Amino acid sequence: MAGRGKLIAVIGDEDTCTGFLLGGVGELNKNRKPNFLVVEKDTSITEIEETFKSFLSRDDIGIILINQFIAEMIRHAIDAHMQSIPAVLEIPSKEHPYDASKDSILRRAKGMFSAEDFR
């Protein structure tokens, strides 16, 4: 991958994925696998988790964006991810606002610093 950056992957509802795809995030890797998953009503939790794990194993992905309400469905898989790359960021969706208290990555980051570090 010398000379190329890493991709952003998206796991989200239709509106979220459409927005990022219109912004140029969509790609297919050499195996014709996309870097996004549109989660619909009939998408199984198993499919979401398998896609998340496949994104973790791809060396061309540097950031995984996931709607927070979808992240709640596979919280155990997200909590098990300990590497810094790919970074996992939970984002709000149109119908589900962001709740910082549910974001395990943010809680983990807060635990790395104390109030004294910011004085």
N, CA, C and O atoms as a GROMACS GRO file, in nm:
protein
  476
    1MET      N    1   0.082  -0.119   0.000
    1MET     CA    2   0.000   0.000   0.000
    1MET      C    3   0.086   0.126   0.000
    1MET      O    4   0.038   0.234   0.034
    2ALA      N    5   0.209   0.114  -0.037
    2ALA     CA    6   0.296   0.232  -0.039
    2ALA      C    7   0.240   0.335  -0.136
    2ALA      O    8   0.203   0.303  -0.248
    3GLY      N    9   0.234   0.459  -0.089
    3GLY     CA   10   0.186   0.566  -0.174
    3GLY      C   11   0.036   0.587  -0.170
    3GLY      O   12  -0.013   0.684  -0.228
    4ARG      N   13  -0.037   0.500  -0.104
    4ARG     CA   14  -0.182   0.515  -0.095
    4ARG      C   15  -0.223   0.528   0.050
    4ARG      O   16  -0.163   0.469   0.139
    5GLY      N   17  -0.326   0.605   0.071
    5GLY     CA   18  -0.381   0.619   0.204
    5GLY      C   19  -0.476   0.506   0.235
    5GLY      O   20  -0.496   0.415   0.154
    6LYS      N   21  -0.533   0.513   0.351
    6LYS     CA   22  -0.630   0.412   0.392
    6LYS      C   23  -0.771   0.464   0.371
    6LYS      O   24  -0.794   0.585   0.364
    7LEU      N   25  -0.864   0.373   0.361
    7LEU     CA   26  -1.003   0.406   0.334
    7LEU      C   27  -1.083   0.427   0.462
    7LEU      O   28  -1.042   0.384   0.570
    8ILE      N   29  -1.195   0.494   0.447
    8ILE     CA   30  -1.295   0.504   0.552
    8ILE      C   31  -1.405   0.404   0.516
    8ILE      O   32  -1.455   0.403   0.404
    9ALA      N   33  -1.442   0.320   0.613
    9ALA     CA   34  -1.552   0.226   0.594
    9ALA      C   35  -1.673   0.279   0.670
    9ALA      O   36  -1.658   0.347   0.772
   10VAL      N   37  -1.792   0.248   0.621
   10VAL     CA   38  -1.916   0.296   0.683
   10VAL      C   39  -2.012   0.180   0.701
   10VAL      O   40  -2.038   0.103   0.608
   11ILE      N   41  -2.065   0.168   0.823
   11ILE     CA   42  -2.175   0.077   0.851
   11ILE      C   43  -2.286   0.166   0.904
   11ILE      O   44  -2.276   0.221   1.013
   12GLY      N   45  -2.392   0.179   0.825
   12GLY     CA   46  -2.495   0.273   0.866
   12GLY      C   47  -2.628   0.251   0.798
   12GLY      O   48  -2.644   0.162   0.715
   13ASP      N   49  -2.723   0.335   0.837
   13ASP     CA   50  -2.854   0.331   0.772
   13ASP      C   51  -2.841   0.389   0.631
   13ASP      O   52  -2.734   0.438   0.593
   14GLU      N   53  -2.948   0.384   0.556
   14GLU     CA   54  -2.943   0.427   0.417
   14GLU      C   55  -2.902   0.574   0.402
   14GLU      O   56  -2.821   0.607   0.316
   15ASP      N   57  -2.958   0.662   0.486
   15ASP     CA   58  -2.925   0.804   0.476
   15ASP      C   59  -2.777   0.831   0.504
   15ASP      O   60  -2.713   0.910   0.435
   16THR      N   61  -2.724   0.765   0.606
   16THR     CA   62  -2.583   0.785   0.642
   16THR      C   63  -2.492   0.736   0.530
   16THR      O   64  -2.401   0.808   0.488
   17CYS      N   65  -2.514   0.616   0.483
   17CYS     CA   66  -2.429   0.561   0.376
   17CYS      C   67  -2.441   0.643   0.249
   17CYS      O   68  -2.340   0.668   0.182
   18THR      N   69  -2.562   0.685   0.214
   18THR     CA   70  -2.579   0.767   0.094
   18THR      C   71  -2.500   0.896   0.104
   18THR      O   72  -2.434   0.936   0.008
   19GLY      N   73  -2.506   0.961   0.218
   19GLY     CA   74  -2.430   1.085   0.237
   19GLY      C   75  -2.281   1.065   0.220
   19GLY      O   76  -2.215   1.143   0.152
   20PHE      N   77  -2.227   0.960   0.282
   20PHE     CA   78  -2.084   0.935   0.269
   20PHE      C   79  -2.046   0.890   0.128
   20PHE      O   80  -1.939   0.926   0.079
   21LEU      N   81  -2.132   0.812   0.064
   21LEU     CA   82  -2.103   0.770  -0.073
   21LEU      C   83  -2.104   0.890  -0.168
   21LEU      O   84  -2.020   0.899  -0.258
   22LEU      N   85  -2.198   0.982  -0.149
   22LEU     CA   86  -2.199   1.104  -0.231
   22LEU      C   87  -2.075   1.189  -0.206
   22LEU      O   88  -2.031   1.264  -0.293
   23GLY      N   89  -2.020   1.177  -0.086
   23GLY     CA   90  -1.898   1.249  -0.052
   23GLY      C   91  -1.771   1.181  -0.104
   23GLY      O   92  -1.661   1.232  -0.084
   24GLY      N   93  -1.786   1.066  -0.169
   24GLY     CA   94  -1.671   1.001  -0.230
   24GLY      C   95  -1.606   0.891  -0.149
   24GLY      O   96  -1.494   0.850  -0.180
   25VAL      N   97  -1.673   0.841  -0.047
   25VAL     CA   98  -1.612   0.740   0.039
   25VAL      C   99  -1.616   0.600  -0.022
   25VAL      O  100  -1.531   0.518   0.011
   26GLY      N  101  -1.710   0.570  -0.109
   26GLY     CA  102  -1.730   0.435  -0.161
   26GLY      C  103  -1.615   0.384  -0.246
   26GLY      O  104  -1.565   0.454  -0.334
   27GLU      N  105  -1.574   0.261  -0.218
   27GLU     CA  106  -1.465   0.194  -0.292
   27GLU      C  107  -1.491   0.044  -0.296
   27GLU      O  108  -1.564  -0.009  -0.211
   28LEU      N  109  -1.434  -0.022  -0.391
   28LEU     CA  110  -1.430  -0.167  -0.395
   28LEU      C  111  -1.284  -0.208  -0.387
   28LEU      O  112  -1.199  -0.148  -0.453
   29ASN      N  113  -1.253  -0.310  -0.306
   29ASN     CA  114  -1.114  -0.354  -0.300
   29ASN      C  115  -1.086  -0.450  -0.417
   29ASN      O  116  -1.172  -0.471  -0.502
   30LYS      N  117  -0.966  -0.505  -0.420
   30LYS     CA  118  -0.929  -0.590  -0.533
   30LYS      C  119  -1.015  -0.716  -0.543
   30LYS      O  120  -1.023  -0.778  -0.649
   31ASN      N  121  -1.080  -0.754  -0.432
   31ASN     CA  122  -1.171  -0.870  -0.433
   31ASN      C  123  -1.316  -0.828  -0.458
   31ASN      O  124  -1.408  -0.908  -0.441
   32ARG      N  125  -1.336  -0.702  -0.500
   32ARG     CA  126  -1.467  -0.645  -0.532
   32ARG      C  127  -1.558  -0.638  -0.409
   32ARG      O  128  -1.680  -0.647  -0.422
   33LYS      N  129  -1.498  -0.622  -0.289
   33LYS     CA  130  -1.574  -0.606  -0.166
   33LYS      C  131  -1.586  -0.457  -0.135
   33LYS      O  132  -1.486  -0.386  -0.134
   34PRO      N  133  -1.709  -0.408  -0.110
   34PRO     CA  134  -1.726  -0.264  -0.081
   34PRO      C  135  -1.678  -0.231   0.060
   34PRO      O  136  -1.662  -0.319   0.145
   35ASN      N  137  -1.657  -0.102   0.083
   35ASN     CA  138  -1.615  -0.056   0.215
   35ASN      C  139  -1.733   0.007   0.290
   35ASN      O  140  -1.714   0.097   0.372
   36PHE      N  141  -1.852  -0.040   0.261
   36PHE     CA  142  -1.970   0.011   0.330
   36PHE      C  143  -2.076  -0.099   0.339
   36PHE      O  144  -2.077  -0.193   0.259
   37LEU      N  145  -2.164  -0.085   0.438
   37LEU     CA  146  -2.279  -0.174   0.453
   37LEU      C  147  -2.399  -0.088   0.487
   37LEU      O  148  -2.399  -0.016   0.587
   38VAL      N  149  -2.501  -0.097   0.404
   38VAL     CA  150  -2.627  -0.029   0.432
   38VAL      C  151  -2.711  -0.124   0.516
   38VAL      O  152  -2.749  -0.232   0.471
   39VAL      N  153  -2.740  -0.083   0.640
   39VAL     CA  154  -2.819  -0.165   0.731
   39VAL      C  155  -2.966  -0.128   0.716
   39VAL      O  156  -3.005  -0.013   0.735
   40GLU      N  157  -3.045  -0.228   0.680
   40GLU     CA  158  -3.189  -0.209   0.664
   40GLU      C  159  -3.262  -0.292   0.769
   40GLU      O  160  -3.199  -0.362   0.848
   41LYS      N  161  -3.394  -0.283   0.770
   41LYS     CA  162  -3.474  -0.355   0.870
   41LYS      C  163  -3.446  -0.504   0.870
   41LYS      O  164  -3.445  -0.568   0.975
   42ASP      N  165  -3.424  -0.560   0.752
   42ASP     CA  166  -3.406  -0.704   0.742
   42ASP      C  167  -3.260  -0.750   0.747
   42ASP      O  168  -3.231  -0.868   0.727
   43THR      N  169  -3.167  -0.658   0.774
   43THR     CA  170  -3.026  -0.695   0.785
   43THR      C  171  -3.004  -0.765   0.919
   43THR      O  172  -3.042  -0.712   1.024
   44SER      N  173  -2.945  -0.883   0.916
   44SER     CA  174  -2.926  -0.959   1.040
   44SER      C  175  -2.808  -0.905   1.120
   44SER      O  176  -2.714  -0.847   1.065
   45ILE      N  177  -2.815  -0.926   1.250
   45ILE     CA  178  -2.705  -0.886   1.338
   45ILE      C  179  -2.578  -0.962   1.301
   45ILE      O  180  -2.468  -0.909   1.309
   46THR      N  181  -2.594  -1.087   1.260
   46THR     CA  182  -2.480  -1.168   1.217
   46THR      C  183  -2.411  -1.104   1.097
   46THR      O  184  -2.288  -1.098   1.092
   47GLU      N  185  -2.488  -1.057   1.001
   47GLU     CA  186  -2.430  -0.991   0.883
   47GLU      C  187  -2.356  -0.863   0.922
   47GLU      O  188  -2.248  -0.836   0.870
   48ILE      N  189  -2.415  -0.786   1.012
   48ILE     CA  190  -2.350  -0.663   1.059
   48ILE      C  191  -2.218  -0.696   1.126
   48ILE      O  192  -2.116  -0.633   1.099
   49GLU      N  193  -2.220  -0.795   1.215
   49GLU     CA  194  -2.099  -0.832   1.288
   49GLU      C  195  -1.992  -0.888   1.194
   49GLU      O  196  -1.874  -0.856   1.209
   50GLU      N  197  -2.031  -0.972   1.099
   50GLU     CA  198  -1.935  -1.027   1.003
   50GLU      C  199  -1.872  -0.916   0.918
   50GLU      O  200  -1.752  -0.919   0.890
   51THR      N  201  -1.953  -0.819   0.877
   51THR     CA  202  -1.900  -0.708   0.798
   51THR      C  203  -1.804  -0.626   0.882
   51THR      O  204  -1.697  -0.588   0.833
   52PHE      N  205  -1.840  -0.598   1.007
   52PHE     CA  206  -1.752  -0.523   1.096
   52PHE      C  207  -1.618  -0.595   1.111
   52PHE      O  208  -1.512  -0.533   1.101
   53LYS      N  209  -1.622  -0.725   1.136
   53LYS     CA  210  -1.499  -0.802   1.152
   53LYS      C  211  -1.418  -0.807   1.023
   53LYS      O  212  -1.294  -0.807   1.027
   54SER      N  213  -1.486  -0.812   0.909
   54SER     CA  214  -1.412  -0.812   0.782
   54SER      C  215  -1.344  -0.677   0.760
   54SER      O  216  -1.232  -0.672   0.707
   55PHE      N  217  -1.410  -0.567   0.800
   55PHE     CA  218  -1.346  -0.436   0.790
   55PHE      C  219  -1.224  -0.428   0.881
   55PHE      O  220  -1.123  -0.368   0.844
   56LEU      N  221  -1.232  -0.488   1.001
   56LEU     CA  222  -1.118  -0.488   1.093
   56LEU      C  223  -0.999  -0.561   1.033
   56LEU      O  224  -0.884  -0.524   1.057
   57SER      N  225  -1.026  -0.665   0.956
   57SER     CA  226  -0.916  -0.746   0.903
   57SER      C  227  -0.857  -0.691   0.773
   57SER      O  228  -0.751  -0.736   0.730
   58ARG      N  229  -0.924  -0.596   0.710
   58ARG     CA  230  -0.873  -0.540   0.584
   58ARG      C  231  -0.761  -0.440   0.613
   58ARG      O  232  -0.776  -0.352   0.698
   59ASP      N  233  -0.651  -0.454   0.541
   59ASP     CA  234  -0.538  -0.362   0.563
   59ASP      C  235  -0.553  -0.230   0.489
   59ASP      O  236  -0.471  -0.140   0.506
   60ASP      N  237  -0.659  -0.216   0.406
   60ASP     CA  238  -0.680  -0.091   0.334
   60ASP      C  239  -0.778   0.002   0.405
   60ASP      O  240  -0.809   0.109   0.352
   61ILE      N  241  -0.827  -0.035   0.523
   61ILE     CA  242  -0.922   0.048   0.598
   61ILE      C  243  -0.856   0.105   0.722
   61ILE      O  244  -0.798   0.032   0.802
   62GLY      N  245  -0.866   0.238   0.737
   62GLY     CA  246  -0.806   0.306   0.851
   62GLY      C  247  -0.905   0.355   0.953
   62GLY      O  248  -0.871   0.373   1.070
   63ILE      N  249  -1.030   0.378   0.912
   63ILE     CA  250  -1.135   0.428   1.001
   63ILE      C  251  -1.265   0.356   0.966
   63ILE      O  252  -1.299   0.340   0.849
   64ILE      N  253  -1.337   0.313   1.070
   64ILE     CA  254  -1.470   0.255   1.051
   64ILE      C  255  -1.570   0.347   1.119
   64ILE      O  256  -1.564   0.367   1.241
   65LEU      N  257  -1.661   0.402   1.041
   65LEU     CA  258  -1.769   0.484   1.095
   65LEU      C  259  -1.892   0.396   1.107
   65LEU      O  260  -1.928   0.326   1.012
   66ILE      N  261  -1.957   0.398   1.222
   66ILE     CA  262  -2.074   0.315   1.244
   66ILE      C  263  -2.180   0.395   1.319
   66ILE      O  264  -2.149   0.462   1.418
   67ASN      N  265  -2.304   0.388   1.272
   67ASN     CA  266  -2.412   0.455   1.343
   67ASN      C  267  -2.420   0.396   1.484
   67ASN      O  268  -2.410   0.275   1.502
   68GLN      N  269  -2.440   0.483   1.581
   68GLN     CA  270  -2.438   0.438   1.720
   68GLN      C  271  -2.547   0.335   1.750
   68GLN      O  272  -2.523   0.241   1.826
   69PHE      N  273  -2.664   0.352   1.692
   69PHE     CA  274  -2.769   0.255   1.721
   69PHE      C  275  -2.736   0.118   1.662
   69PHE      O  276  -2.783   0.016   1.713
   70ILE      N  277  -2.657   0.114   1.556
   70ILE     CA  278  -2.611  -0.014   1.500
   70ILE      C  279  -2.497  -0.070   1.584
   70ILE      O  280  -2.489  -0.191   1.606
   71ALA      N  281  -2.411   0.018   1.632
   71ALA     CA  282  -2.301  -0.026   1.720
   71ALA      C  283  -2.356  -0.094   1.844
   71ALA      O  284  -2.294  -0.188   1.895
   72GLU      N  285  -2.471  -0.049   1.894
   72GLU     CA  286  -2.531  -0.112   2.011
   72GLU      C  287  -2.566  -0.258   1.984
   72GLU      O  288  -2.563  -0.341   2.075
   73MET      N  289  -2.598  -0.291   1.861
   73MET     CA  290  -2.634  -0.428   1.825
   73MET      C  291  -2.514  -0.522   1.832
   73MET      O  292  -2.529  -0.641   1.858
   74ILE      N  293  -2.394  -0.468   1.807
   74ILE     CA  294  -2.272  -0.552   1.807
   74ILE      C  295  -2.171  -0.498   1.908
   74ILE      O  296  -2.050  -0.502   1.885
   75ARG      N  297  -2.220  -0.447   2.019
   75ARG     CA  298  -2.134  -0.384   2.120
   75ARG      C  299  -2.021  -0.476   2.163
   75ARG      O  300  -1.908  -0.429   2.181
   76HIS      N  301  -2.047  -0.605   2.180
   76HIS     CA  302  -1.942  -0.698   2.224
   76HIS      C  303  -1.826  -0.701   2.124
   76HIS      O  304  -1.710  -0.709   2.165
   77ALA      N  305  -1.855  -0.696   1.995
   77ALA     CA  306  -1.749  -0.699   1.893
   77ALA      C  307  -1.670  -0.568   1.894
   77ALA      O  308  -1.548  -0.569   1.876
   78ILE      N  309  -1.738  -0.456   1.914
   78ILE     CA  310  -1.670  -0.327   1.917
   78ILE      C  311  -1.582  -0.317   2.041
   78ILE      O  312  -1.468  -0.269   2.034
   79ASP      N  313  -1.634  -0.362   2.155
   79ASP     CA  314  -1.556  -0.358   2.279
   79ASP      C  315  -1.434  -0.449   2.272
   79ASP      O  316  -1.334  -0.422   2.338
   80ALA      N  317  -1.442  -0.556   2.194
   80ALA     CA  318  -1.329  -0.649   2.182
   80ALA      C  319  -1.216  -0.592   2.095
   80ALA      O  320  -1.103  -0.640   2.103
   81HIS      N  321  -1.245  -0.492   2.013
   81HIS     CA  322  -1.143  -0.432   1.925
   81HIS      C  323  -1.055  -0.338   2.007
   81HIS      O  324  -1.103  -0.238   2.060
   82MET      N  325  -0.927  -0.369   2.017
   82MET     CA  326  -0.835  -0.291   2.100
   82MET      C  327  -0.728  -0.216   2.022
   82MET      O  328  -0.660  -0.131   2.079
   83GLN      N  329  -0.712  -0.244   1.894
   83GLN     CA  330  -0.611  -0.176   1.815
   83GLN      C  331  -0.655  -0.033   1.782
   83GLN      O  332  -0.775  -0.002   1.780
   84SER      N  333  -0.557   0.052   1.758
   84SER     CA  334  -0.591   0.191   1.724
   84SER      C  335  -0.626   0.207   1.576
   84SER      O  336  -0.696   0.301   1.539
   85ILE      N  337  -0.578   0.115   1.492
   85ILE     CA  338  -0.612   0.119   1.350
   85ILE      C  339  -0.665  -0.017   1.310
   85ILE      O  340  -0.598  -0.117   1.332
   86PRO      N  341  -0.782  -0.024   1.253
   86PRO     CA  342  -0.867   0.089   1.218
   86PRO      C  343  -0.936   0.147   1.341
   86PRO      O  344  -0.979   0.075   1.431
   87ALA      N  345  -0.946   0.278   1.340
   87ALA     CA  346  -1.019   0.347   1.447
   87ALA      C  347  -1.168   0.328   1.423
   87ALA      O  348  -1.214   0.332   1.309
   88VAL      N  349  -1.242   0.307   1.531
   88VAL     CA  350  -1.387   0.289   1.522
   88VAL      C  351  -1.453   0.412   1.583
   88VAL      O  352  -1.432   0.444   1.700
   89LEU      N  353  -1.533   0.481   1.503
   89LEU     CA  354  -1.602   0.600   1.550
   89LEU      C  355  -1.752   0.580   1.538
   89LEU      O  356  -1.804   0.545   1.431
   90GLU      N  357  -1.822   0.604   1.648
   90GLU     CA  358  -1.967   0.594   1.648
   90GLU      C  359  -2.025   0.730   1.614
   90GLU      O  360  -1.986   0.832   1.672
   91ILE      N  361  -2.118   0.732   1.521
   91ILE     CA  362  -2.175   0.857   1.474
   91ILE      C  363  -2.328   0.852   1.486
   91ILE      O  364  -2.386   0.744   1.487
   92PRO      N  365  -2.392   0.969   1.494
   92PRO     CA  366  -2.538   0.971   1.503
   92PRO      C  367  -2.600   0.943   1.366
   92PRO      O  368  -2.533   0.946   1.263
   93SER      N  369  -2.729   0.916   1.369
   93SER     CA  370  -2.805   0.904   1.245
   93SER      C  371  -2.918   1.005   1.251
   93SER      O  372  -2.937   1.073   1.352
   94LYS      N  373  -2.992   1.013   1.144
   94LYS     CA  374  -3.100   1.111   1.137
   94LYS      C  375  -3.206   1.087   1.244
   94LYS      O  376  -3.258   1.182   1.303
   95GLU      N  377  -3.238   0.963   1.271
   95GLU     CA  378  -3.343   0.931   1.368
   95GLU      C  379  -3.291   0.900   1.507
   95GLU      O  380  -3.370   0.896   1.602
   96HIS      N  381  -3.161   0.878   1.522
   96HIS     CA  382  -3.103   0.840   1.651
   96HIS      C  383  -2.990   0.937   1.687
   96HIS      O  384  -2.881   0.928   1.630
   97PRO      N  385  -3.014   1.028   1.780
   97PRO     CA  386  -2.908   1.124   1.818
   97PRO      C  387  -2.792   1.053   1.890
   97PRO      O  388  -2.808   0.943   1.943
   98TYR      N  389  -2.678   1.118   1.889
   98TYR     CA  390  -2.559   1.064   1.954
   98TYR      C  391  -2.574   1.070   2.105
   98TYR      O  392  -2.619   1.171   2.159
   99ASP      N  393  -2.537   0.964   2.174
   99ASP     CA  394  -2.539   0.958   2.320
   99ASP      C  395  -2.399   0.919   2.366
   99ASP      O  396  -2.359   0.803   2.354
  100ALA      N  397  -2.324   1.014   2.419
  100ALA     CA  398  -2.185   0.990   2.460
  100ALA      C  399  -2.173   0.882   2.566
  100ALA      O  400  -2.071   0.815   2.574
  101SER      N  401  -2.276   0.865   2.648
  101SER     CA  402  -2.268   0.765   2.754
  101SER      C  403  -2.269   0.622   2.699
  101SER      O  404  -2.228   0.530   2.770
  102LYS      N  405  -2.313   0.601   2.575
  102LYS     CA  406  -2.315   0.469   2.515
  102LYS      C  407  -2.189   0.439   2.434
  102LYS      O  408  -2.167   0.324   2.396
  103ASP      N  409  -2.107   0.538   2.409
  103ASP     CA  410  -1.990   0.522   2.323
  103ASP      C  411  -1.874   0.462   2.401
  103ASP      O  412  -1.808   0.531   2.479
  104SER      N  413  -1.849   0.333   2.381
  104SER     CA  414  -1.745   0.263   2.457
  104SER      C  415  -1.605   0.313   2.421
  104SER      O  416  -1.516   0.313   2.506
  105ILE      N  417  -1.585   0.354   2.298
  105ILE     CA  418  -1.454   0.405   2.257
  105ILE      C  419  -1.425   0.537   2.328
  105ILE      O  420  -1.313   0.560   2.375
  106LEU      N  421  -1.525   0.624   2.337
  106LEU     CA  422  -1.509   0.750   2.408
  106LEU      C  423  -1.484   0.726   2.557
  106LEU      O  424  -1.400   0.792   2.617
  107ARG      N  425  -1.557   0.632   2.616
  107ARG     CA  426  -1.534   0.599   2.758
  107ARG      C  427  -1.392   0.550   2.779
  107ARG      O  428  -1.327   0.585   2.878
  108ARG      N  429  -1.343   0.468   2.687
  108ARG     CA  430  -1.207   0.415   2.698
  108ARG      C  431  -1.106   0.530   2.686
  108ARG      O  432  -1.007   0.532   2.759
  109ALA      N  433  -1.129   0.624   2.595
  109ALA     CA  434  -1.038   0.738   2.577
  109ALA      C  435  -1.038   0.828   2.701
  109ALA      O  436  -0.933   0.878   2.742
  110LYS      N  437  -1.156   0.849   2.760
  110LYS     CA  438  -1.164   0.931   2.881
  110LYS      C  439  -1.085   0.870   2.994
  110LYS      O  440  -1.028   0.941   3.077
  111GLY      N  441  -1.081   0.738   2.999
  111GLY     CA  442  -1.007   0.669   3.104
  111GLY      C  443  -0.856   0.684   3.093
  111GLY      O  444  -0.784   0.655   3.188
  112MET      N  445  -0.808   0.729   2.978
  112MET     CA  446  -0.664   0.745   2.958
  112MET      C  447  -0.611   0.875   3.017
  112MET      O  448  -0.491   0.889   3.038
  113PHE      N  449  -0.699   0.968   3.045
  113PHE     CA  450  -0.658   1.099   3.093
  113PHE      C  451  -0.727   1.134   3.223
  113PHE      O  452  -0.837   1.086   3.251
  114SER      N  453  -0.662   1.217   3.303
  114SER     CA  454  -0.725   1.269   3.424
  114SER      C  455  -0.745   1.419   3.407
  114SER      O  456  -0.694   1.478   3.312
  115ALA      N  457  -0.819   1.479   3.498
  115ALA     CA  458  -0.843   1.623   3.492
  115ALA      C  459  -0.713   1.702   3.501
  115ALA      O  460  -0.703   1.812   3.448
  116GLU      N  461  -0.615   1.646   3.567
  116GLU     CA  462  -0.485   1.713   3.582
  116GLU      C  463  -0.412   1.727   3.448
  116GLU      O  464  -0.333   1.820   3.430
  117ASP      N  465  -0.439   1.635   3.356
  117ASP     CA  466  -0.373   1.640   3.226
  117ASP      C  467  -0.412   1.762   3.143
  117ASP      O  468  -0.340   1.802   3.052
  118PHE      N  469  -0.525   1.821   3.175
  118PHE     CA  470  -0.577   1.932   3.095
  118PHE      C  471  -0.556   2.068   3.159
  118PHE      O  472  -0.611   2.167   3.111
  119ARG      N  473  -0.479   2.076   3.266
  119ARG     CA  474  -0.452   2.204   3.332
  119ARG      C  475  -0.326   2.266   3.283
  119ARG      O  476  -0.288   2.374   3.328
   0.00000   0.00000   0.00000
